[in-house]
Amino acid sequence: MKKAKRKGILITFEGSDGCGKTTQAKALYRYLRKKGYDVIFTREPGGTRIGRKLRKILLSPGTKITPYTELLLNLADRAQHVEEVIVPALRKNKVVISDRFSDATVSYQGYGRGIPLNIINKLNSLATQNIKPDLTILLISKDTGNSTRSPHSDRYESESHRFKKLVNKGYMELAKKEKKRIIKVVREEKVKNTTEKIINIVTEFLHKNYRIKK
């Protein structure tokens, strides 16, 4: 499959459940918007109307889903998301901030569920139209894999400590392989301190790579 033509920038946020990535992704979106960037915020799963239906299935506590069904549902969400939201935005030279993208599937369904990575990589290429993030912020929480379950936890948050540690291992392996793209950010005790670190990283990146007028 040919790579989709684009001019914008795709920034993704990744990390284990409870690392604070959604909070930080939205904070970056608000900051860039104030600075005049043409920016959108989206998420996976659930970035489209179809995706929101798939999200309910994927995250519903107690739902029994086989690993391959889980993989294919996530990829279906991504295929729709890329075609309907991400590609059009990139073609319009926008900065796209996505709360999770293809790395999540490698970490969760690959390392977490044990599905062969060669299968995941091939299907990811199909679902993403060979699009890869330009920059990925990987939020690291010091207590990754040891979070306490709550009555309101979703299906992933309710997983075992072993599963969460495997997911975290997957992210660490990806970060080793793609040091230029994936930037690890350790979560600070104060949310604003973490936000400042991310803003500095992204601002420097955009100054070097985003040549479109704001």
PyMOL commands that set and color helices and strands:
alter all, ss='L'
color gray80, all
select helices_A, chain A and resi 21-34+49-59+67-91+102-112+117-128+161-177+191-209
alter helices_A, ss='H'
color red, helices_A
select strands_A, chain A and resi 9-14+39-43+95-99+135-140+182-186
alter strands_A, ss='S'
color yellow, strands_A
deselect
rebuild
show_as cartoon
